[in-house]
Amino acid sequence: MRFVYADNAATTPVSPKVVEAIIPYMTEHYGNPSSLYEVGQVAHKAVEKARQQVADALGADSKEIFFTSGGSEADNWAIRGAAALGAKKGKKHLITSKFEHHAVLHTMAALEKEGFTVTYLDVYENGIVRPEDVEKAITDETCLVTIMYANNEIGTVQPIAEIGKICRDKGVLFHTDAVQAVGHIRIDVKEQNIDMLSLSGHKFHATKGIGALYCKKGLRLPNLIEGGAQESGRRAGTENVPGIVGLGVAITDMCEHLEENAKKVSALRDRLFEGASKISHSRINGDTEHRLPGNFSMCFEGVEGESLLLMLDFKGVCASSGSACTSGSLDPSHVLLSIGLKHEVAHGSLRLSISENNTEEDVDYILEVLPPIIDRLRSMSPLWDHILEEEKELN
Ligand SMILES: *Cc1c(COP(=O)(O)O)cnc(C)c1O
């Protein structure tokens, strides 16, 4: 049986280049970057090289890059930090969207309990925030706008530069969770007026547990972890040297091949859409144009998402119904509900996220196994019978 990994939005395999680059930092270059002797200084130089690589990938300065344990930590730091700065000036209003990652939404919920108010912007049927809505929502009390760069479930890419411009003009801080975008879409934090940006290594072939926050010069966020002088004293703790080295290598590699990868990956993704759209009672979730190259997201009526995933797994296909973080709960994804899908439709969702490691054969295999699985699930589903009966009545 074939094995097809099509869940690259959940995590990616570490690339051989990254593996090769990080091994020496676990063996001969094991020093603590803060130590003054040679093995320490070799590690220190490697950390600073990676910081420069991350900065280059974003159009930032290396002093603006702070390593974190990943995307969730960077999101928490940016949002809580901006909220704390705002509160000092009596500004306790934040703006975000309804379909952010839980690292953002749960931070917002916690802040609401602490007395902040939060506006959750609509993302409409196409899964895209409207810049004019951001503009209208900003008040004198607003201390932060945070809108994700690209959605992790339906892949829609947001008008980040326009939102950035509005925030800059209004003097409001702008953060973006770019975890799904970095390495896949060209980003320039200066051109796009981004004040803070979160990224995570394991979404683009670096290791898990490493990420970064870009925080523009002059914006002094409160320290996240008190202790030593690492990360300019703002996030103490001995650096994850192998993780950081791998992050630098991975981001450089992805940015060097970005257009070429996007072309290949989006062609595979479109082939999937074309094939799967032939299945009756199916729909594509989110805008088809402003979309991550590798994101496929569809709903199949009369199908239960979890069963669909299990049956795909039996056929060797790794897929997801929404985000890995919500699986295990029976509620339909907040993302699919935010674009107006009914609960029963949202339950039948399938996300496939393609990477440059996938092939046409992978796609054709998915298209071979998917339709019979859906037929089989529908044949066992009372919901499907109900859908067909309702249609008969209408005709
Ligand atoms: C994966 C993901 C995160 C979380 O990143 P971790 O490094 O796993 O903490 C945050 N936001 C988005 C959009 C993601 O896809």
The ligand as an SDF file (V2000), in Angstrom:
LIG
                    3D

 15 15  0  0  0  0  0  0  0  0999 V2000
    0.7630   25.4850   13.9000 C   0  0  0  0  0  0  0  0  0  0  0  0
    0.2330   26.8410   14.1060 C   0  0  0  0  0  0  0  0  0  0  0  0
    0.4730   27.5570   15.2960 C   0  0  0  0  0  0  0  0  0  0  0  0
    1.1880   26.9420   16.4580 C   0  0  0  0  0  0  0  0  0  0  0  0
    2.5610   26.7980   16.2320 O   0  0  0  0  0  0  0  0  0  0  0  0
    3.4050   25.8410   17.2160 P   0  0  0  0  0  0  0  0  0  0  0  0
    4.8120   26.0500   16.7940 O   0  0  0  0  0  0  0  0  0  0  0  0
    2.9310   24.4630   16.9660 O   0  0  0  0  0  0  0  0  0  0  0  0
    3.1490   26.3300   18.6040 O   0  0  0  0  0  0  0  0  0  0  0  0
   -0.0150   28.8290   15.4010 C   0  0  0  0  0  0  0  0  0  0  0  0
   -0.7020   29.3960   14.3990 N   0  0  0  0  0  0  0  0  0  0  0  0
   -0.9510   28.7670   13.2460 C   0  0  0  0  0  0  0  0  0  0  0  0
   -1.6970   29.4570   12.1660 C   0  0  0  0  0  0  0  0  0  0  0  0
   -0.5070   27.4610   13.0600 C   0  0  0  0  0  0  0  0  0  0  0  0
   -0.7730   26.8200   11.9220 O   0  0  0  0  0  0  0  0  0  0  0  0
  1  2  1  0
  2  3  1  0
  2 14  2  0
  3  4  1  0
  3 10  2  0
  4  5  1  0
  5  6  1  0
  6  7  2  0
  6  8  1  0
  6  9  1  0
 10 11  1  0
 11 12  2  0
 12 13  1  0
 12 14  1  0
 14 15  1  0
M  END
$$$$
